[in-house]
């Protein structure tokens, strides 16, 4: 069971990393994406989405 959960979490991390890479974000201020925890990746992903929404909203 623990192996299944670990694989699921790794897939979610891979998803966030790939989305951030596609958006051109390769690292945070001092760490590479692969070094971040799932919570940190999720936070970065949500911030990226917010920036993208603001760009579309304000036409930047």
Secondary structure, 3 states (H helix, E strand, C coil): CHHHHHHHHHHHHHHHHHHHHHCCCCECCCCEHHHCCHHHHHHHHHHHHHHHHHHHHHCC
